[in-house]
Amino acid sequence: MIIFQLYKNLSYLKKAKISLFKFSFIYDKFVFL
């Protein structure tokens, strides 16, 4: 149960990291424009 919770949190963090990376990439493009 605890391992499943950790795995869920890890996948959530990974998704958040990817979305943050996409956001920063778009932000950089807007800054350079």
C-alpha positions, 0 to 999 in steps of 0.5 A: 500500500505504501509502495503504491502510494510512493509510486503514484507520487513519483509518477505525479512528480514526473508529470509535473516535471514534464509540464514544468519543462514544457512551460519553461520552454514556451516561456523562453520562446515568448521571452526571445520574441 
